[in-house]
Amino acid sequence: MKARFLRRQALLLVSALLLALAIWLLLPTAPVAVADSTPARQDPGTVERGRYLAVLGNCMGCHTQRGQTPYAGGRGIATPYGTVFSSNLTPHASGIKDWSAADFWRALHHGQSRDGRLLTPVFPYPNTTHISREDSDALYAYFQSLPPAASTVPPNDLRWPVNTQAALKVWRALYFTPGQEAPAVSADTAPSDELRRGAYLVNGLAHCSACHMPRNALGGSGDMLDLSGGLIPVQNWYAPSLLDPTEAGVQDRTLDEIVALLRSGRSGVHRVTGPMADVVQASTQHWQTGDLQAVAAYLKSLPIQRKAPADSSQPVANLAQSPGAKLYEQHCAQCHGAQGEGIRGNDGTWAYPPLAGNPTVRQNPPANLLQSVLYGGFGPSTAGHPRPFGMPPYALQLSEREIAELLSYVRGAWGNQAAPVSALDVQRLRGPVGRH
């Protein structure tokens, strides 16, 4: 009798908990209460600071369709769960005309729209939550100063249940906690605060972890500021680890080398391509020197976490006679050298970087090497490097088997000793036919 009573009580408790969970999931979320402020919207200094902050955050990269009005939104951003369309940030009725500074802060800090609707984490609020209120207000003042631009932003095209507010509640419960309302770390910071400024930019406005973070099947991570590297969903580029010097960690490089890479897209044998080339093109080449130095100092200070290398099973003695060696001689040696030694330009810098000992060549997964071969490798055009040399695409010239043979040769030759690549690897990393 007592056991039956206890079972009934346990069942009632579980039922009550499930009912409470269902109510929590289904009830609309009220907007988080936020103190209002009155930014100096007409003050040229505040507006200019907001403009520069928008450059630091590369806001235009997502909130502008190619060839359309800057910041008018509508750009489709592909995810594994469907497409999210960026919002209009201009002061038009279809944008943020009726938003207050508090509404704007709520979106950046809490990931909530002005009506309480939870935003998808494609908007990187796990990073923007670390932006100060002062900087948020300056950004708001800048966007309110723009010419109003009418824009019809399509509704997000996400699969069920990802397209529900209930799913976002669960995701946020697992992966998002609003950051502390930290004071702004000025761009004119004292040398003693340089690392703090660098951390503020890397973790907040620059949202580096949005790409350089390993993600699970739900698109989250136990540490949303993790910089240990990860495959960028859908695009299938690999954002290498910033903690491992054998990938993209800069702990062993000089500050000048790091600044040069962020400013011009190249430094020694290192080049940026793919999504990072877009970041340099639209954002980091326009940063103030002090901010580049602060970020360089912070990245250089990160703790080293080396990944275990993947074992290579390639018989080195047979590489020279492999089909990949012949493909390399036919398609690659003219630019990268017969022994992967690279070719320098007239100015003494690398026109075509060496492949021998190249960290991109040896990375696991070999996604970036594959994407460059498939679709071409193109660096950003910057003031310091206005006419970068590019690499042609081979997606229509080489089969998946040939690409696998070529990559396996390059990854095994000249002491690279990286694991071979199979045709299945190529198929998996390239994704559906056509570039994303």
N, C-alpha and C positions, 0 to 999 in steps of 0.2 A: 504493500500500500504506500509506504513511504517512498520507495523507488519510483512508483508511478507518479506520485506527486512531484518528485524532483525532476523527472523527465518532462512533465507538463510545464513546470516552471522554466526549465531550460528552453523548451520550445517557444514559450511566450516571450522570453528574453530575446532569443534569436529573431523571432518575428518582429518584435519591436525595433530591434537594431536594423533589420532589413527595411522596415517601413521608414525609419528615420533616414537611412541612406538614400532610399528612393525619393523622399521629400527633398533632401539636400541636393540630389542630382537634378531634379526636375524643376525646382523653384528658380525663378530668375535671380541673378546676382545683382544686389544693389550696388550702386557706385560707391567706392571707398570715399569716405569723407576726406577732403583735401582742403587745406587752407588756401584761400585765394591770394593773389598778389597782383600788383600792377606794374608789369615791366615797362621800362621807358621805350615804348614802341616807336616813338618818333626820334629817339636819340640816335644820331648816326653812329656813335661809338658802340652802342649796344647792338644795333642792327649789323654792323660790320663784324662784331665778335660772333654774333649768331651765324653769319655767313661762313666764317672760318670754321666754326664748330661743325656746321653741316658738311664742310669739306673733310674735316677730321673723321667724321662718321660715314663718309661716302654715301650720304642720304640719297643723292641723285642716282646712284647706281641701281637702286631698286624702285625709286619713286618716279622714274622717267622712262617712258617708252622711247625706243630709238626713233629719232627724227621728230619727236613731239615736244610740246612745251615742258620745260624743266619743272619738275616736282608736281606735275599734274596727275601722276599716278597712272594706274591701268596696266602696268607691266605685269605679265603673267610669270609667276615663279613656280617652276615645277617641283613637286615633292613626290615621295613614294606613295602618297595618299591622294594625289590630285593636284590641282593648280590653285594657287592663291594669287589674287590680284592686288597690287599695291594701291594704297589710298592716295587721294589728291591732297597735297599739303598746301595748296594756295588758298588765299582767303576768298574763295568762291562758295556759293551755296552748296555746290557738290563737294566742297572740300572742308576746310576748317574755319570758314567765315564766322560761324556762330560759336566757335570754341573759345573758352576762356583760357588763361594761362594755367589755371588749376586743372582744367580738362586735359590740356596737353601734358602736364606733369603726371596726371593719373595714367595716361597711356604709356609714358616712358617708364615710370617708376613701378606701377602696379599692373601693367599689361591689360588695362581696361579702357574701353571706349567711354565717351562721356555719358552714355546711357547705362553703363554698367556691364555691357556686353564684353565677354572675355575675348581677347585677341588671340589669334593663332601665333604660336611661337616662331613662325617664319619671320615675323617682326621680332628682332632679337631682344625682347625685353628682359631675358635673364642677364643681358649685358647692360642695356640702357637703364636698368634699375640702379646701377652704380653711378649714374650721372648726377651731378649736384643740381639742386633746385635752381641755383643761380644760372648755371649753364642751360638748363631746360628753359628758363624764362628768356634767355638770350636767343635760343633757337626759335622759340615761339615768336619773338619780336621780328626776327628775320623772315620767317615764313609769312607773317602777317604783312610784311612790307612788299611782298611779291605782287606783281599784277595778277588779279583774279583770272583763273583759267577754267572755263567750263570743261568738264570731263565726265564721261559716262564710264564709270568703273564697273566691269561685270562682277556679278556675285561670285564668290569663291566656288570652285568646282571640286569639292572634296567628297570622298566616298563616306558612306555611313559606316560606323558611327563617329568617324573623325570630324564630321561636319556638325556635330552637336555640341551645345554648351556643356552638357553632362560629361562628354569625353574630355573637354578642356579642363573641367573641374578636377577630374581624376589626374590628368597629366600634371596640372599645377600642384596638386597635393603631393605628387611624387617628386617633382623636379624644380619647383619654383618657390623661392622665398624672397619677398622684397628686400632689397639691400638697405643698409643703414643710410640715412640721409647725410652723407658725408659732405663737408664743405668743398667748394671748388679748389682744385690745385692749379694755381695760376700758371699760364705759359711763361710768365716772367719769374718763375720760382727760383729761389736761391739754390746754388749747387748742392747744398745739403739735402734739399727736397727733390732732387732730380729723379731718384728712383721712385719716389711716391708719385710724381707726375707721370713717369713712364707706366707705372702700374695702373694709374687712373685711366690713361688712354688705352692701354692694351685690353684691360678688363671691361671698360665702359664704351666710350665712343667708337673706338676702332673695332670693337667686338671680334677680336681675333679668334676667340674660342668657338665662335659660330661656325667656323670652318675647321679649325685645328683640333677639334674635340672628337674623340671616338663616341659614336652614338649606338644605342641599342635599337631593338626592333621598334620601340615606341618613339624613337627620335630624341631620347633623353640621355642623361648621364648622371652618375652619382655626384659628379663635380661639374657644374655647368661652366666653370672657368678653366677646365682642363685643357692643356695645350700639348698633349702627348700624341697628337696626330690622329687622323681619321679619314675615311673615304667620304667624299662629299656626295650626298645622295643624288641620284639621277644623273648628275653631271659625270660621275665616275672618274673625277680627278681625285688624287690623294693629297690632302693637306698634311705635309710631313710634320713630324714631331719637332716642336721647338725646344724640347728638353734633351734631345739626342743629337750631339754634334755630327754623327754619321748621317743624319737626315737633314734637318734645317736648323738645328740648334747652333747658335752663334757664339757659344761660350768661349771658343778658341779663336775667334776672329777679333780684329781690332774694331774700335768704335767707328773709325773712319770707313772701314770696309762695310760695316752694317749700314751706316748712313748712306753710303754710295749706292748700295743695293736698293734701299727704300726710295732713294731720290731718282735714280736713273734706270733702275731695273737690271743693272749688271754690276758685278764687282769681282774682278779676277776671273776665275773660271765659272762663277755662279751667274745664272740668268733666271729671270722670272718669266713664266709662261702661264697659259691657262687662266684660271680665275684670279691668281695673284697678279698677273699682268694687268688685268682690268683695275685692280685696286691701286697699283702704282700709277696707271694712266690717269685715273680720275681723282685720286686722293693723295697718296703719300708724296708724290713729286711736288705737290703744292704746299706741303707742310712747312712751317717755320723751322729753321735750323735747330732751335732749342728743343722743340718737340721731337724731332728726329733723334737728337742726341739723347733725350730722356728715354725714349722707347728703346733705343739701342742699348743704353746702359741697363735698363730693366731686363731686356731679353738676355743680355750677357750675364746677368746675375742669377738667372734661373738655375735651379738645381739640375744636375745632369742625371738623366735616367736613360741608360742605354738599353736598347731592345736586343734580345737574343737574336743573332743572325740566323737566317734560314740556311740550312745546310745545302751545299751544292753537290749534286750527284753527276755533274757533267764530266765525262772523260776528256780532260784537257788535251791529251795527245791527239784526239780525233777532231778537235774543233776546226783546225785549219782545212780539213777535208770535208767539212760539213756543208750541207746546202746553204746554211746561214752565212758561211764565209763567202760564198760566191755571190749571194744577194747583197752582202755588205760591200763587196768590191764593186758591184754594178751600180748600187744606188747611193752609197754613203761615203766611200773612201775619198771621193774628190773633194769633199768639204771637210770631213772630220779626220782625214789622214789614214794612210794604210794601216797604221798601228794604233789608231784611235788617239793620235797625239794632238789633233786640232790644228787650226790654221789661224794665224794672227793677221790683223789688218795692217794697213800702212802706218797707223798710229801706234802700233805695238800692242794694242789690246786684242783680246780674242774676238775674231770675227765669227769663227765657228769653234765652240768650246771643245776641249778634249773629252773623249768618252772613257779613256783609261783612268780609272780611279774616280770617276764622276759619281757623286752620291745619288743623283737621280737615276742613273743606270742601275745601281745596286739596290735601290729601294724595294721593299716588300710591303704591300703588293706593287707590281711593276706598272701601276696604272698610268702614271705621268709619262713614262717612256712610251707606253702603248698609245696614249692619246696624241702625243707628238708625232708618232709615226703615222697614225691613222689620219689625223686632221691637220697636221702641220704644227710647227713650233714657232710662235711669233711673240716677240717681246713687245713691251709698250714703247710708244714713241714719246720720248721725254726731252726736256730742254738739254739735258746732258748727253742724250743719245737719240737724236731726232730721226735717224734712219737706221733702225736696227735690221740686221740681217735676219732673214726668216728661213724656215724649212718648209718645203712643199709637202702636201698631203699625199699619202699613198693608199688611202682607203679604196680607191678604184683600180689601183695597179696591182696590189698584192692580195692574195687570198689569206684567210685566217691561218692556214697552215704555214704559208710563206712568212707571214709576220711573226708567228711563233718561232720559226727557225731563225729568222734574223735577230729577234730579241734575245733568244737563247745564246746565239753566238756573241753578241755584244756584251751580254751579262757574264759570259764565261771567259772572254778573251782578255789579254793584257793585264792579268792579275785581278780582274774584277771579282771572280769567284762567287758570283751570285747564282741563285737557283735558276734552272731553266724555266722556260715558259711553254705551256702547251697550247694547242689550238683551242681547247676547252677554256683555258684561262683567258685567251683573247676574246672568245665569244662572250664569256661572262662579264668581263670588264668593259667591253664596248657597249653592251646592252643592246636594245632593239636597233634595227638597221636605221642609220641616219644619226647625225650628231644631236645630242640634247642641247 
